[in-house]
Amino acid sequence: MLMKGVTLRGLEVFEALAASGSVARAAEVTGLSQPAVSQQMRNLETALGTDLVDHARRPMQLTPAGRSFLDRTRAVLSQLRLAQNELTVMDLTHLSTLSLGVIDDFDNDLTPRLVTILAESMTRCRFKLITAPSHQISEEMRARRLHLAIAASPDTVGEGIVDYPLVRDPFVFVCPKGAAESHGGLQGVMDKLPLLRHDRDQLIGRLVEAHLARHKLSFAERFEIGAHLSLMTLVARGVGWAITTPLGYMRAGRFHDQMEVHPLPFKPFSRTISLQASTDWADQVPRDVARTARMLMNEMVITPALHQLPWLEGELRLLEG
């Protein structure tokens, strides 16, 4: 039993206030008035018997107790939101067949949960799932071998395909742990260590190379790596630096203690992760799958990423469409 005074609304207010440091912003996120936000925080702190935020600072900052409690709060709210989403999942009982492709960035987290939710709602459906890089997923969509796909949006959406945006995924700079300090900053890292390039046959590789070319940024041709985890392994081993995205970085969790992440030291850019559907499926089914995918992405990928990399707030975000 929760102790008296600890409410779900109070936890949601605390989470919003911790993310923004602003009562006004927390009020906007939660849909409450500013006085109501302040009252919810007072009630929560009174119930817990400790201050969670330093109310004297602007923007507000968490106390040590607040930082510890925030981790628990996020975990509790994440599970509640996932449970709520599963209770309101789409009805796919009418489908007889469904072929779905999902970008391999989500192999560790989102894909297993999404497939479980879909399977539970498709009681009489023949279901096929493939996971692959975005360019292969898009090729399968163009060849009409998939009904739905979750992947990075191509430069142009093919004829007969509808695009439902899901997530804005900004590119970031990754390098070995301590490299920026030892080389005098990111420019020093780029001068002293080689760029570990993505395979140019892949969409992410083409996006990165096109951006570098547009801004006349040239780096030695030494490494071109197809498998993203292999690329992250080379970064962690100190071989060089790379350009990736938060979704790709979070996938390489076992290497996080050997790498560091920074905003790009040149003009920023991003990719969009979308749900693609053939026009034959441009109805409630893709919209429902997109809604479920957004919920899972937010709780399983975006929220953990922003917790680890708070400077991505507003850059890594859900998209509606």
TORTILUM-598165 format. One record per atom (N, C-alpha, C): y, x, z. Coordinates in steps of 0.001 Angstrom, whole numbers, padded with zeros to 6 digits, always signed. Example, Ala and Ser with C-alpha at 12.3 -4.5 7.8 and 13.67 -1.06 7.14 Angstrom:
<atoms>
-005690+013190+007800;-004500+012300+007800;-003300+013200+007800;-002250+012850+007080;-001060+013670+007140;+000030+012900+007870;
</atoms>
This chain:
<atoms>
-001199+000847+000000;+000000+000000+000000;+001247+000881+000000;+002220+000537-000885;+003488+001262-000891;+004251+000987+000391;+004912+002027+000913;+005729+001801+002104;+006881+000870+001760;+007323+000114+002733;+008373-000874+002526;+009640-000210+001980;+010176-000789+000909;+011393-000252+000313;+011154+000565-000935;+009901+000990-001178;+009571+001714-002405;+009133+000679-003439;+009954+000477-004462;+009687-000545-005474;+009568+000102-006852;+008942-000629-007762;+008832-000157-009134;+010215+000023-009746;+011112-000909-009511;+012471-000789-010035;+013166+000440-009474;+012957+000721-008197;+013539+001913-007600;+013035+003192-008250;+011745+003231-008554;+011173+004405-009213;+011743+004567-010621;+011914+003456-011333;+012479+003519-012683;+013932+004003-012638;+014688+003547-011659;+016080+003992-011503;+016116+005480-011184;+015252+005928-010289;+015213+007350-009934;+014865+008200-011146;+013896+007774-011935;+013520+008517-013140;+014698+008619-014103;+015400+007509-014314;+016545+007501-015233;+017687+008359-014710;+017928+008301-013413;+019004+009084-012825;+018681+010572-012864;+017413+010917-012646;+017003+012323-012698;+017172+012891-014100;+016928+012059-015110;+017024+012526-016491;+018468+012741-016923;+019394+011917-016406;+020770+011965-016898;+021767+012565-015918;+021472+012473-014604;+022434+012923-013602;+023647+012032-013502;+023570+010843-014105;+024725+009952-014177;+024322+008533-013818;+025038+007937-012879;+024785+006541-012533;+025063+005640-013732;+026131+005934-014476;+026478+005114-015642;+025372+005142-016677;+024835+006332-016951;+023759+006449-017938;+022481+005780-017434;+022171+005954-016149;+020986+005314-015575;+021110+003797-015654;+022320+003286-015451;+022539+001845-015562;+022296+001372-016984;+022750+002154-017951;+022553+001794-019358;+021075+001772-019714;+020322+002769-019237;+018899+002864-019555;+018098+001741-018913;+018407+001417-017669;+017621+000432-016931;+018104-000997-017118;+019320-001181-017659;+019865-002515-017837;+020459-003106-016578;+020679-002264-015563;+021288-002715-014313;+022771-002382-014300;+023488-002967-013366;+024885-002576-013149;+024904-001254-012384;+026036-000556-012430;+026145+000702-011695;+025992+000504-010187;+026605-000532-009581;+026369-000749-008153;+024899-001003-007830;+024199-001707-008735;+022777-001976-008503;+021960-000694-008563;+022311+000219-009475;+021630+001518-009550;+021818+002284-008241;+023055+002333-007775;+023336+003052-006524;+022578+002430-005354;+022500+001106-005328;+021793+000426-004235;+020292+000705-004298;+019731+000716-005491;+018311+001021-005640;+017995+002429-005137;+018879+003373-005436;+018663+004743-004976;+018777+004840-003457;+019743+004140-002887;+019880+004154-001422;+018642+003553-000763;+018135+002466-001334;+016942+001832-000775;+015737+002765-000839;+015587+003445-001982;+014442+004339-002156;+014521+005523-001196;+015704+006135-001086;+015861+007285-000190;+015687+006878+001271;+016153+005686+001617;+015966+005195+002984;+014489+004984+003287;+013765+004407+002327;+012343+004157+002522;+011569+005467+002678;+011959+006484+001919;+011260+007769+001970;+011751+008650+003110;+012933+008340+003623;+013477+009128+004723;+014003+010480+004314;+014410+010626+003057;+014947+011910+002585;+015831+011680+001372;+016754+012610+001117;+017607+012546-000069;+016839+013084-001274;+016866+012337-002348;+016223+012768-003583;+017203+013435-004535;+018483+013049-004456;+019515+013648-005298;+020670+014093-004424;+021400+015101-004900;+022613+015560-004233;+023761+014708-004763;+024162+013715-004000;+025160+012750-004454;+026562+013352-004556;+026757+014519-003985;+028085+015127-003990;+028359+015903-005274;+027341+016143-006076;+027512+016952-007291;+027580+016062-008516;+028341+016500-009516;+028463+015795-010777;+028247+016790-011919;+027244+016577-012796;+026266+015508-012696;+025356+015689-011480;+024802+014573-011004;+023911+014639-009854;+022722+015544-010146;+022292+016262-009134;+021126+017139-009280;+020094+016788-008225;+018835+017018-008552;+017761+016702-007626;+017715+017704-006477;+017371+017217-005321;+017083+018087-004190;+015662+018630-004368;+015245+019634-003584;+013843+020086-003672;+012855+018944-003474;+013145+018044-002526;+012261+016891-002324;+012270+015986-003554;+013447+015844-004180;+013554+015012-005374;+012752+015567-006534;+012777+016898-006714;+012010+017510-007804;+010519+017276-007612;+010056+017402-006383;+008646+017170-006105;+008272+015710-006326;+009118+014802-005859;+008828+013376-005980;+008919+012910-007430;+009766+013571-008235;+009919+013178-009631;+008615+013359-010398;+007896+014445-010145;+006621+014661-010832;+005667+013503-010564;+005592+013066-009301;+004710+011954-008948;+005203+010650-009571;+006513+010471-009557;+007093+009251-010116;+006777+009132-011600;+006965+010229-012335;+006690+010191-013771;+005221+009899-014041;+004339+010489-013248;+002911+010254-013444;+002557+008786-013213;+003108+008206-012142;+002827+006796-011814;+003371+005875-012904;+004630+006078-013296;+005231+005212-014307;+004541+005362-015660;+004109+006579-015979;+003403+006805-017238;+002119+006000-017291;+001351+006029-016219;+000101+005286-016196;+000346+003781-016249;+001364+003303-015557;+001677+001876-015589;+002094+001433-016991;+002884+002252-017669;+003330+001887-019011;+002172+001885-019998;+001281+002881-019860;+000113+002907-020733;-000768+001688-020487;-000957+001334-019225;-001776+000172-018896;-001147-001098-019462;+000174-001210-019336;+000875-002378-019868;+000720-002452-021379;+000823-001303-022045;+000687-001278-023496;-000704-001708-023932;-001723-001261-023196;-003089-001604-023563;-003355-003100-023378;-002683-003719-022426;-002856-005149-022202;-002194-005978-023303;-001177-005403-023951;-000464-006137-024997;-000766-005559-026380;-001928-004894-026511;-002269-004245-027776;-002454-005287-028884;-002305-004851-030107;-002418-005738-031251;-003817-006357-031377;-003874-007472-032039;-005147-008129-032311;-005597-007747-033713;-006663-006949-033798;-007179-006503-035092;-008570-007078-035360;-008911-008129-034641;-010261-008679-034783;-010523-009226-036180;-009449-009536-036942;-009629-010100-038271;-009934-009049-039333;-009784-007755-039000;-009988-006704-039995;-011475-006450-040222;-011817-006196-041487;-013200-005832-041811;-013340-004335-042050;-012230-003673-042395;-012270-002234-042627;-010894-001635-042363;-010873-000429-041838;-009618+000285-041594;-009877+001782-041692;-009116+002456-042551;-009167+003909-042679;-007832+004470-042218;-007868+005359-041229;-006653+005894-040600;-006670+007409-040627;-005548+008004-041000;-005380+009450-040920;-004311+009781-039904;-004543+010809-039083;-003585+011210-038055;-003378+012715-038131;-002116+013140-038099;-001781+014559-038106;-002498+015273-036957;-002976+016477-037211;-003785+017168-036202;-002979+017663-034999;-001652+017526-035028;-000830+017859-033859;-001227+017034-032637;-001821+015859-032861;-002117+014942-031761;-003577+014955-031330;-004347+015925-031812;-005773+015956-031501;-006058+015988-030006;-005181+016675-029238;-005451+016880-027812;-005117+015677-026944;-004246+014803-027412;-003743+013774-026498;-003692+012388-027125;-002772+012164-028047;-002527+010819-028534;-003701+010242-029310;-004293+011017-030209;-005333+010476-031088;-006511+009884-030324;-007083+010583-029323;-008206+009960-028599;-007838+008630-027946;-006631+008541-027359;-006230+007285-026707;-005975+006195-027746;-005301+006545-028847;-005015+005552-029880;-006304+005010-030477;-007254+005891-030762;-008515+005457-031354;-009274+004546-030394;-009216+004858-029104;-009885+004005-028121;-009285+002613-028114;-007950+002526-028122;-007272+001231-028134;-007622+000449-029394;-007603+001131-030548;-007925+000459-031805;-009362-000034-031810;-010274+000822-031359;-011693+000455-031385;-011967-000777-030533;-011271-000870-029392;-011494-002006-028499;-010980-003314-029088;-010050-003228-030047;-009493-004446-030634;-010099-004774-031997;-010970-003889-032519;-011592-004121-033832;-013076-004389-033619;-013390-005604-033272;-014764-005923-032878;-015724-006025-034061;-015210-006298-035264;-016089-006466-036431;-015596-005612-037596;-015042-004459-037291;-014371-003651-038314;-015102-002336-038563;-015231-001975-039831;-015712-000637-040188;-014511+000295-040140;-014559+001301-039261;-013391+002138-038967;-013668+003588-039336;-012711+004200-040047;-012813+005620-040413;-011550+006329-039962;-011710+007487-039315;-010573+008305-038871;-010721+009702-039427;-009627+010250-039963;-009590+011664-040310;-008372+012292-039637;-008486+013554-039220;-007345+014315-038716;-007199+015551-039591;-005963+015856-039959;-005699+016950-040898;-004207+017259-040863;-003775+018362-041519;-002334+018612-041656;-001659+017508-042465;-000349+017402-042318;+000397+016301-042936;+000231+016232-044446;+000228+017393-045116;+000168+017341-046581;-001165+016759-047052;-002243+017027-046314;-003535+016458-046700;-003584+014952-046413;-002989+014567-045271;-002925+013142-044955;-002156+012397-046046;-001014+012954-046473;-000201+012303-047504;-000951+012217-048832;-001717+013249-049165;-002515+013214-050391;-003549+012097-050340;-004172+011922-049174;-005154+010850-049016;-004490+009479-049146;-003267+009360-048629;-002544+008092-048766;-002228+007810-050237;-001736+008824-050955;-001386+008620-052372;-002614+008270-053203;-003768+008818-052810;-005007+008540-053537;-005635+007217-053120;-004975+006489-052203;-005436+005193-051713;-006778+005281-050988;-007039+006450-050372;-008264+006583-049577;-008025+006275-048104;-006758+006042-047741;-006402+005644-046384;-005551+004387-046439;-005713+003533-045432;-004855+002361-045304;-003584+002685-044525;-003738+003472-043450;-002630+003838-042577;-002706+005324-042289;-001537+005929-041992;-001516+007356-041655;-000350+007641-040723;-000575+008537-039773;+000485+009046-038903;+000641+010522-039218;+001787+010880-039791;+001999+012257-040247;+003479+012509-040416;+003827+013764-040702;+005217+014090-041014;+005591+013434-042330;+006789+012852-042380;+007225+012168-043594;+007408+013166-044726;+006864+012892-045897;+007083+013768-047052;+008509+013638-047559;+008893+014531-048487;+010246+014492-049050;+010541+013130-049686;+009571+012601-050389;+009718+011280-050992;+008469+010467-050673;+008685+009214-050297;+007561+008328-050011;+006989+007845-051330;+005677+007964-051504;+005043+007597-052758;+005153+006120-053057;+005003+005792-054329;+005042+004389-054747;+003900+003636-054076;+004208+002452-053602;+003180+001643-052965;+002933+001988-051515;+003828+002789-050907;+003678+003182-049508;+004944+002823-048744;+004777+002228-047576;+005899+001877-046699;+005904+002837-045521;+007101+003305-045147;+007256+004313-044100;+007867+003677-042851;+007203+003840-041693;+007711+003331-040423;+008001+004535-039517;+009261+004957-039363;+009579+006142-038551;+009126+005980-037105;+008606+007058-036538;+008115+007041-035158;+008889+007993-034249;+008999+009258-034662;+009556+010289-033778;+010395+011285-034572;+011533+011661-034006;+012306+012798-034520;+011818+014039-033800;+011321+015012-034547;+010693+016220-033991;+011497+017443-034429;+012441+017931-033606;+013312+019040-034025;+012578+020381-034011;+012990+021268-034885;+012385+022599-034907;+012985+023465-033799;+012142+024348-033251;+012537+025235-032157;+012055+026650-032449;+012578+027578-031687;+012279+029012-031827;+011310+029403-030715;+010173+029985-031073;+009213+030454-030062;+008987+031948-030245;+008883+032642-029122;+008656+034090-029149;+007844+034489-027919;+007350+035723-027877;+006569+036149-026717;+007392+036097-025426;+006740+035877-024329;+007392+035823-023029;+008156+037112-022768;+009437+036974-022417;+010259+038139-022098;+010870+038832-023294;+010548+038381-024523;+011029+039069-025721;+012543+038978-025863;+013119+037810-025579;+014566+037652-025737;+015317+038607-024821;+014865+038750-023598;+015542+039642-022661;+015354+041102-023056;+014140+041466-023436;+013868+042871-023746;+014525+043320-025044;+014793+042386-025960;+015400+042745-027246;+016878+042364-027332;+017455+041963-026202;+018885+041675-026180;+019278+040369-026825;+018404+039378-026805;+018717+038071-027365;+017846+037733-028558;+018031+036510-029074;+017173+036052-030167;+017421+036818-031462;+018660+037237-031696;+018914+038034-032896;+018128+039330-032840;+018064+039933-031656;+017270+041147-031502;+015795+040901-031750;+015289+039753-031293;+013881+039402-031547;+013641+039307-033048;+014548+038634-033761;+014381+038479-035214;+014499+039809-035947;+015290+040723-035393;+015450+042035-036022;+014248+042942-035777;+013653+042836-034588;+012606+043792-034181;+011179+043294-034433;+010982+041980-034417;+009632+041433-034584;+009543+040626-035874;+008369+040551-036486;+008223+039801-037741;+008172+038294-037523;+008603+037557-038535;+008459+036110-038548;+007017+035768-038895;+006399+034944-038072;+005059+034427-038344;+005233+033104-039083;+005013+033126-040384;+005293+031969-041229;+004125+030989-041237;+004472+029722-041414;+003455+028710-041677;+002990+028837-043128;+001764+028437-043375;+001233+028377-044734;+002150+027526-045606;+002612+028066-046699;+003550+027345-047566;+002917+026154-048277;+001585+026076-048300;+000942+024901-048890;+001065+023684-047968;+001366+023929-046701;+001512+022845-045749;+002957+022347-045739;+003119+021076-045411;+004459+020480-045413;+005387+021196-044443;+004899+021541-043248;+005758+022207-042275;+006225+023558-042801;+005343+024260-043512;+005728+025536-044097;+006797+025374-045153;+006675+024355-045987;+007670+024118-047031;+009012+023715-046419;+008981+022921-045354;+010225+022522-044694;+010959+023731-044128;+010221+024603-043454;+010840+025784-042842;+011395+026710-043914;+010607+026989-044950;+011058+027915-045993;+012269+027369-046732;+012289+026061-046982;+013442+025459-047671;+014695+025578-046820;+014560+025396-045513;+015723+025491-044630;+016250+026928-044582;+015344+027880-044459;+015774+029283-044439;+016477+029651-045744;+015933+029182-046872;+016533+029506-048169;+017914+028879-048307;+018066+027621-047840;+019370+026947-047936;+020456+027715-047207;+020076+028353-046115;+021074+029050-045301;+021016+030575-045473;+020351+030984-046575;+020316+032398-046969;+019823+033294-045833;+018775+032836-045168;+018137+033611-044104;+016860+034217-044663;+016803+035526-044653;+015677+036225-045271;+014965+037095-044248;+013635+037014-044226;+012822+037799-043300;+011643+038402-044053;+011173+039525-043576;+010090+040245-044250;+008850+039369-044391;+008146+039545-045516;+006913+038808-045783;+005733+039615-045226;+005258+039224-044037;+004121+039938-043452;+002987+039020-043055;+003321+037889-042435;+002275+036985-041944;+002518+035578-042477;+001464+034930-042945;+001507+033527-043352;+000229+032882-042829;+000369+031995-041845;-000775+031501-041074;-000953+030003-041308;-002180+029590-041625;-002455+028188-041896;-002697+027366-040649;-003492+027900-039714;-003846+027143-038513;-002755+027314-037459;-002201+026198-036985;-001080+026281-036051;-001464+026975-034757;-002648+026709-034205;-003045+027360-032958;-003220+028856-033143;-003642+029283-034328;-003722+030723-034604;-002328+031338-034618;-001362+030620-035192;+000011+031099-035216;+000550+031236-033789;+000307+030211-032950;+000758+030267-031563;+000055+031385-030783;-001198+031650-031116;-001922+032751-030469;-001246+034083-030767;-000824+034279-032022;-000155+035527-032395;+001180+035663-031670;+001910+034551-031529;+003158+034600-030755;+002851+035026-029324;+001855+034369-028700;+001512+034663-027307;+001061+036107-027125;+000442+036678-028145;-000035+038070-028059;+001063+039091-028333;+002272+038600-028645;+003388+039520-028849;+003530+040050-030250;+002811+039440-031218;+002839+039960-032588;+004167+039652-033280;+004749+038485-033011;+005987+038114-033684;+006553+036818-033127;+007506+036253-033853;+008147+034992-033453;+007893+033946-034529;+008147+032688-034193;+007858+031614-035140;+008835+030464-034966;+008864+029620-035971;+009607+028361-035929;+008573+027242-035899;+008626+026418-034887;+007698+025298-034776;+008472+024085-034265;+007774+023087-033797;+008418+021896-033240;+007861+021645-031849;+008536+020816-031038;+008007+020508-029707;+006594+019936-029738;+006286+019096-030744;+004938+018543-030816;+003913+019645-031050;+004242+020594-031899;+003341+021709-032127;+003229+022612-030919;+004361+022863-030272;+004357+023716-029079;+003531+023099-027962;+003686+021802-027719;+002951+021157-026637;+001446+021181-026894;+001058+021197-028141;-000362+021272-028491;-000981+022602-028060;-000155+023641-027945;-000637+024978-027594;-000453+025253-026108;-000776+024282-025283;-000500+024374-023849;-001100+025580-023169;-002249+026020-023620;-002898+027142-022924;-002156+028466-023110;-001194+028495-024034;-000430+029721-024263;+000978+029666-023681;+001350+028570-023024;+002730+028396-022587;+003200+029487-021641;+002314+029998-020807;+002743+031037-019863;+002927+032384-020537;+002623+032476-021820;+002784+033726-022566;+003868+033620-023643;+004573+032476-023673;+005602+032267-024689;+006868+031730-024036;+007966+031801-024770;+009194+031131-024358;+009766+030391-025560;+010477+029304-025268;+011009+028421-026312;+012525+028355-026193;+013208+028385-027336;+014674+028354-027363;+015142+027434-028492;+016378+026916-028388;+016973+026262-029557;+017075+027268-030699;+017055+026785-031911;+017178+027683-033058;+018518+028426-033004;+018524+029741-033303;+019778+030510-033302;+020529+030381-034626;+020167+029393-035415;+020883+029091-036659;+020918+027575-036797;+021409+027066-037901;+021631+025622-038055;+020353+024841-037755;+020434+023855-036864;+019230+023100-036492;+018749+022182-037617;+017483+021833-037571;+016912+020847-038482;+015693+020238-037808;+015151+019205-038399;+014048+018487-037759;+013155+017876-038822;+012022+017381-038385;+011148+016592-039242;+010968+015214-038587;+010496+014268-039377;+010232+012926-038876;+008743+012644-038955;+008174+012200-037838;+006793+011748-037827;+006808+010237-038039;+006038+009765-038988;+006063+008348-039356;+004659+007774-039439;+004609+006454-039378;+003411+005732-039767;+003604+005318-041215;+002676+005704-042063;+002720+005318-043468;+001652+004264-043718;+002007+003247-044485;+001067+002164-044784;+001149+001814-046259;+000010+001549-046854;+000033+001057-048227;+000659-000333-048234;+001295-000689-049324;+001999-001964-049376;+001063-003148-049156;-000221-002966-049424;-001191-004030-049146;-001268-004326-047652;-000818-003348-046838;-000896-003482-045387;+000495-003648-044769;+001502-003904-045593;+002875-003995-045085;+003107-005341-044411;+002430-005551-043291;+002598-006785-042528;+002578-006451-041048;+002078-007352-040226;+002131-007154-038784;+001228-006032-038301;+000142-005748-039024;-000787-004710-038568;-000109-003347-038454;+000519-002805-039518;+001175-001503-039356;+002302-001521-038328;+003014-002637-038216;+004085-002717-037212;+003504-002642-035800;+002383-003299-035581;+001748-003258-034268;+001196-001870-033962;+000574-001246-034967;+000051+000110-034757;+001197+001078-034496;+002309+000921-035220;+003480+001783-035005;+004025+001597-033592;+004101+000352-033125;+004595+000103-031767;+003705+000779-030727;+002401+000650-030908;+001473+001286-029972;+001592+002806-030036;+001711+003355-031243;+001836+004806-031399;+003104+005323-030734;+004215+004579-030865;+005466+005003-030215;+005301+005048-028701;+004681+004027-028144;+004474+003993-026705;+003642+005189-026240;+002556+005465-026951;+001694+006580-026574;+002410+007916-026740;+003149+008070-027836;+003885+009313-028058;+004903+009561-026956;+005596+008497-026562;+006607+008653-025531;+005991+009083-024209;+004907+008436-023815;+004319+008695-022503;+003461+009951-022476;+002784+010274-023573;+001806+011367-023562;+002341+012666-024145;+003408+012593-024953;+003909+013800-025617;+005384+014042-025309;+006249+013062-025590;+007685+013286-025462;+008098+013497-024015;+007661+012614-023111;+008055+012754-021709;+007608+014089-021119;+006350+014520-021307;+005972+015854-020808;+006773+016983-021458;+007079+016845-022750;+007848+017892-023429;+009258+017997-022868;+009913+016844-022633;+011266+016865-022091;+011281+017342-020645;+010220+017090-019925;+010122+017605-018554;+010089+019130-018567;+009394+019701-019531;+009291+021155-019626;+010490+021770-020337;+011055+021041-021305;+012171+021551-022118;+013310+020530-022094;+013999+020372-020952;+015000+019309-020816;+016166+019424-021785;+016403+020603-022333;+017507+020770-023271;+017247+020053-024612;+016021+019526-024787;+015719+018761-025997;+016089+017282-025863;+016603+016881-024717;+016993+015486-024499;+017950+015032-025607;+017619+013925-026244;+018445+013395-027331;+018063+013946-028701;+017379+015075-028728;+016939+015667-030000;+015503+015254-030314;+014619+015413-029339;+013249+014916-029463;+013255+013479-028963;+013054+012522-029856;+013216+011119-029438;+012440+010183-030350;+012190+008992-029826;+011561+007942-030615;+012539+007398-031638;+011997+006916-032742;+012788+006283-033798;+012262+004867-034009;+013152+003968-034261;+012758+002585-034543;+012917+002323-036032;+012001+001578-036571;+012116+001269-037987;+010915+000515-038504;
</atoms>
